[in-house]
């Protein structure tokens, strides 16, 4: 995935902030916010590790799981013409609409 960094087993999105001339990292998939700033990759890894450590300690103190739970369900609204096209694509591959979408999303995030 573009602009991501793994730090201690957790993923963070990295963006450049021109206003402060630094990179900003923000961990994703957490039950709260944990961000960090640095001017280079080495600094991002160091600051990210420190930020994550503080976040994990707070979660432990509060008895909260650090990772966000996902149900595996979400609603997607699409225009009717796209709904029809997706349904035709799924039918042409002999798949249910749900399975076609799962396969397509899986391929998109692993490419």
N, C-alpha and C positions, 0 to 999 in steps of 0.2 A: 504494500500500500504506500502511496506517495506521502511524503512529509510526516511519516510516523517513525517513532523510535521505541524500541523495547528497553525498558529499564527495570531490572529486578523482576522480570516476568509480567510486567504490566505495560500496556501500550499507551503511548502519549502522542498527540498530534503536535507538530512543530510548525510555527509560523514566524515569519520575520516581522518585527514591529519597527518601521522606519522612524517613528516619532522618538523612540528611545534608543535606536540603533542597536537593538538586541533581538535575540531569538526568544520566543515565548513557547514553552511547552505546557501542555495541559493533558493530564491523564484522562483517558476515556474508559467508560464501563465501570465507573466507581459509584458508590452510594453518596458521593459528595464531591466537592471540588478540591483539586490539588494541582497547582500550577507552579511554574518555575521559570527563571530567566537566566540567560547567559549570552556571551558574545561568540562562543564557538562550541563545537561538538563536545570537546572534553569538558567544558564548563556545564553544558546541558546535562551530560551524564552525571556529573558530580551533584549539581543542584537538584536534578530530578530525583536522584537517590535520596537526598536529604529531605526533600518535600514529601516523597512517598513514605519515608520512615516516620515522619511526624504524623502524616495522615493515618497510617496503619496503627500507630500507637494510640491515637485518639479513638479509632474504631474499637480497639481492644478495650480501652477504658470505658467506652460507652456500651460495650457488648453488642456492637453492630457489625454485620458482615461488610467487609470493604468493597466487595464486588456487587454490582447491581444484578438483581435477579431478572430473568426474562421469561415470559410465559410461553413464547413461541407463537404468539398470535398478535397480529396487528392488522388494522384496516387500511386499505389503499383506495383512494378515489381516483378514477381515471375517466377521461372523456368517453362517452358511449362508443365512438368509432374505434378507439383504441381497445376497449373491452372486447368488441367484436373481432378485431384483428388478433388479439391475444388468444381468444377462444378458438379461432380458426387455426392458429399455429399449434396450439395444444392438441386439437383434434387431429391435425395432420401428422402429429408424432405419436398418436394413440395414447395420449396422456390426459389425465384430469387437468383442469385449469390450475388447481392448487399445485400439483406435482410439476407442471411445466414452469410455474413461477418459482417454486423452490429450486428447481434445477438451474433456471436462468440466473437467479440471484446468487446461487452457490458458485456458478461459473464466473459471474461478474466480480465477486470479491476474491476469488482465487486466481485471477488472471494478472 
